[in-house]
Amino acid sequence: MSITEQAPAYIRALSPYQPGKPISALAREMGLDETSIVKLASNENPRGMSPRAKAAVEAALSGVERYPDQFELVAALSERLGVGAERIVLGNGSNDVLDMAARVFLAPGRSAVFSEHAFAIYPLATMSAGAKCVVVPAKDFGHDLAAMRAAIGDDTRLVWIANPNNPTGTFLPYAEIRTFLETVPADVAVVLDEAYNEYLTPADRADTVAWTADFPNLVVARTFSKIYGLAGLRVGYAVASAEVADLMNRVRQPFNVNNLALAGAVAALDDHVFVAESFSLNRQGMEQLVAGFKRLGVEHIPSHGNFVTFAVTDAAAVNERLLRQGVIVRPIAGYGMPAHLRVTVGLESENARFLEALEKTL
């Protein structure tokens, strides 16, 4: 018997996560100059990182020979969010805290419920824990909370909810989510993934962190990868009850967030001007893309994130033609959407470049 066959069947059944194509990879494949390529595939902040974060990272370089200490970032988040430090769990990106939640609550013989067209990490985290995936059909490309509640069975121990959802950009009013939480059995964990929370308008937001005091089974996950521009440093966090956070910290890898990421995140958290400017740029860019789609007669899904998913007749062919023009977007056939592509909101010039390339492609 092969050594690989000694791995559990549920591990061998996994398909690795496919990230957005890097600029360097496209340059190698197509023989293009990297400076001529526009990447709008991974929902990164086109402005880069916060100036305060950059300065903090540069200052932290002198201490990289030491193991990291998470105290300062946990304390900063505790103060900002109004919760005790014992309720915060840091991750190597928010994907890391999602995986911790799966390891805490899931195992062979258990199941997790999530929506069709939801974030690809949910099935990966579920299956890597040996649990069963219960995929609920989407409603208008988004979560159908009533159907998800009906799908919770005796073996269900976790429900995944992304709000806004990636890759569709759909949004659930928070009043509906709270009503859902009130109906979920107390022994079923609900992970509310808010990676794009900072892109919501103030009118759409809710203090979901405060909800963790009312719902001990709720885990709220957020990230510094999106509006804060720290995707490459990999730092995210979860807020939960002290008891759940304690369990997540038991499976958390020691020193899972590095010195530079910790320093950058602390500084980024207080760079309010950068966040406000990034929010404004995203709103303007979203309007630019939507106007372009309407002009080209391209259907799109209204989005509450920093990306837009749009429909084309032959997504694979359109994606290939865009790549040949040096424009990287995100194919999402793996999300059950083979007729759609997702584009990140970029700088004004990047959005214009994408729309020009799309028009030529179509």
Buried (B, 14 or more C-beta within 10 A) or exposed (E): EEEEEEEEEBEEEEEEEEEBBBBEEBBEEEEBEEEEBBBBBBBBBBBEBBBBBBBBBEEBEEEEEEEBEBEEBBEBBBEEBEBEBBBBBBBBBBBBBBBBBBBBBBEEEBBBBBBBBBBBBBBBBBBBBBBBBBBBEBBEBBBBBEBBBEBBEEEBBBBBBBBBBBBBBBBBEBEEBBEBBEEBEEEBBBBBBBBBBBBBEEEBEBEBBEBBEEBEBBBBBBBBBBBBBBBEBBBBBBBBBBEBBBBBBEEBEEEBBBBBBBBBBBBBBBBEEBBEEBBEBBBBBBEBBBEBBEEEEBEBBBBBBBBBBBBBEEBEEBBEBBBBBBBBBBBBEEBEBEBBBBBBBBBEEBBBBBBEBBEEBE
